[in-house]
Amino acid sequence: MIYLGTYSHTANNSVWFAVQGLAGAWLVVPYFLERIGNKKIRAVIALMLIVLAIPSTAQFLKMRFEPNYIRIDKDAMEVIAYLKNTPPESVVLHELNKDTPSLSANFAGRSVVMSFFRSFITLHLSEKEFRQRLNDILLFFDSGDAGKRSVILDRYHVDYVYASRPRASVFETEERLSPVLENKSYVLFAVKR
């Protein structure tokens, strides 16, 4: 799990509370365990452990269901690892990613044709170029026309294309795309020049 909250978002202090609570609990438990015969001391020990555990438990449960957490699975990590080993100037084309990070731009540090998720590039594009890139991406992943796909690959000097497994089936007959990595969730293609 990776936390993708904004900088102004409340920090996740559950780890700090957990460490403090655990350290405090372990420091006092041995002392009280020696004198456990008294019911009053047992109650104090139980109360201290509960008091020390409540802050981290409450914050963990609250943050656990926060929508800013995203799960990056093994399949996505394989794509990221592969892209990290490509030349730094590589350009990657992928499906539109409004609510999820780009495996190439956000995690592998490679240039992309367009990424919506926390991207500064879209702010610097003119409206015309923004619409052109958006239409090209939609056309590339929805069109059956190999000629149009080839023009899009050349226009942006694309070196790699990745797509989800269901969407990647469209590219099986694409001559310029050669699969270099396949797993249960993604297919990564190298572009033939």
C-alpha positions in Angstrom: 0.0 0.0 0.0 1.3 3.4 -0.9 -0.2 6.7 0.5 -0.9 9.2 -2.2 -2.4 12.0 -0.1 -1.6 15.6 -0.8 1.1 17.5 1.1 -1.4 19.5 3.0 -3.2 16.3 4.1 -3.1 15.2 7.7 0.1 13.2 8.3 -0.3 9.5 9.1 1.0 9.4 12.7 -0.1 5.9 13.4 3.4 4.5 13.2 4.7 7.1 15.6 1.8 6.4 18.0 2.4 2.6 17.6 6.1 2.9 18.4 5.5 5.2 21.4 2.7 3.0 22.7 4.7 -0.2 22.3 7.8 1.3 23.9 5.8 2.6 26.9 3.9 -0.7 27.2 7.1 -2.8 27.2 8.8 -0.6 29.7 6.1 -0.8 32.3 4.8 -4.3 31.7 7.7 -6.3 33.3 7.6 -4.2 36.4 3.9 -4.7 36.9 4.0 -8.4 35.9 6.2 -9.1 39.0 3.4 -7.9 41.3 0.5 -9.2 39.3 -1.1 -10.8 42.4 -3.1 -7.6 43.1 -6.3 -7.1 41.1 -5.8 -3.4 41.2 -2.5 -3.6 39.6 -3.9 -5.9 36.9 -6.5 -3.3 36.2 -3.9 -0.6 35.9 -1.8 -2.7 33.5 -4.8 -3.4 31.4 -5.9 0.3 31.4 -2.3 1.4 30.5 -2.1 -1.0 27.6 -5.5 0.1 26.3 -4.7 3.8 26.6 -1.4 3.3 24.9 -2.9 1.3 22.1 -6.0 3.4 21.3 -4.4 6.3 19.4 -2.5 4.1 16.9 -5.4 1.7 16.5 -7.9 4.5 15.9 -5.7 6.3 13.4 -4.7 3.1 11.6 -8.4 2.2 11.2 -9.3 5.7 10.0 -6.4 5.9 7.5 -6.8 2.3 6.3 -10.0 3.2 4.6 -8.7 6.6 3.2 -9.3 6.7 -0.6 -5.8 8.2 -1.0 -4.2 4.7 -0.5 -3.6 2.7 -3.6 -2.4 -0.8 -3.9 0.5 -1.4 -6.2 0.6 -5.2 -6.8 3.3 -7.5 -8.0 2.3 -7.2 -11.7 2.5 -3.4 -11.6 5.9 -3.6 -9.8 7.2 -5.8 -12.7 6.2 -3.1 -15.2 7.8 -0.4 -13.1 11.0 -2.4 -12.7 11.3 -3.0 -16.4 10.7 0.7 -17.3 13.3 1.8 -14.7 15.8 -0.2 -16.7 15.0 1.5 -20.0 17.0 4.5 -21.2 16.0 7.7 -19.3 14.8 9.4 -22.5 12.3 6.7 -23.2 8.7 7.9 -23.9 5.8 5.7 -22.8 2.3 5.7 -23.9 -0.4 4.2 -21.7 -4.2 4.4 -21.1 -5.7 7.5 -19.5 -5.1 7.5 -15.8 -7.4 10.0 -14.1 -7.5 8.5 -10.6 -4.4 6.2 -10.6 -0.7 7.0 -10.9 1.1 6.3 -14.1 3.5 3.3 -13.6 5.9 5.0 -16.0 5.7 8.7 -15.0 5.0 8.5 -11.3 7.0 5.5 -10.4 9.6 4.7 -13.1 10.4 8.3 -13.9 9.9 8.0 -17.6 8.3 10.6 -19.9 4.7 9.9 -21.0 2.5 11.2 -23.8 0.0 12.4 -21.1 -0.6 11.6 -17.5 -3.4 13.2 -15.5 -2.5 12.0 -12.1 -0.6 14.7 -10.2 1.0 15.9 -13.4 2.6 19.3 -14.1 2.8 18.7 -17.8 -0.9 19.1 -18.5 -0.7 22.6 -16.9 1.9 23.7 -19.5 0.1 22.4 -22.6 -1.9 24.7 -24.7 -5.6 23.8 -25.0 -5.0 22.7 -28.6 -2.1 20.4 -27.7 -4.0 19.0 -24.6 -7.0 18.1 -26.8 -4.7 16.6 -29.5 -2.9 14.4 -27.0 -6.2 13.3 -25.3 -7.7 12.5 -28.7 -4.6 10.6 -29.8 -4.6 8.5 -26.7 -8.3 7.6 -27.0 -7.8 6.9 -30.7 -4.7 4.7 -30.1 -6.4 2.5 -27.5 -9.9 2.3 -29.2 -9.1 2.3 -32.9 -8.5 -0.8 -35.0 -6.6 1.3 -37.5 -2.9 0.3 -37.5 -2.1 3.3 -39.7 -3.5 5.8 -37.2 -1.6 4.1 -34.4 1.6 4.3 -36.3 1.2 8.0 -36.8 0.6 8.5 -33.1 3.7 6.5 -32.2 5.8 8.6 -34.5 4.2 11.9 -33.5 5.3 11.5 -29.8 8.4 9.3 -30.5 7.0 6.6 -28.3 9.4 3.8 -27.2 7.1 1.7 -25.1 3.4 1.1 -24.7 1.7 -0.6 -21.7 -1.9 -1.5 -21.3 -4.1 -3.6 -19.0 -4.4 -7.2 -20.1 -7.9 -6.8 -21.5 -7.0 -3.7 -23.5 -3.7 -5.2 -24.8 -5.5 -7.8 -26.8 -6.3 -5.1 -29.3 -2.6 -4.9 -30.1 -2.0 -8.6 -30.9 -1.9 -7.9 -34.7 0.0 -4.6 -34.4 3.2 -5.0 -36.4 5.1 -2.2 -34.7 4.4 -3.4 -31.1 6.5 -6.3 -29.8 5.6 -7.6 -26.3 8.5 -7.5 -23.9 6.8 -8.2 -20.6 3.5 -10.0 -19.9 1.9 -10.8 -16.6 -1.7 -11.3 -15.3 -2.5 -7.6 -15.3 -0.4 -5.8 -17.9 1.3 -6.2 -21.2 4.3 -4.0 -22.0 5.3 -3.5 -25.7 8.4 -2.1 -27.2 7.9 0.0 -30.3 9.7 -1.1 -33.5 11.2 1.8 -35.4 
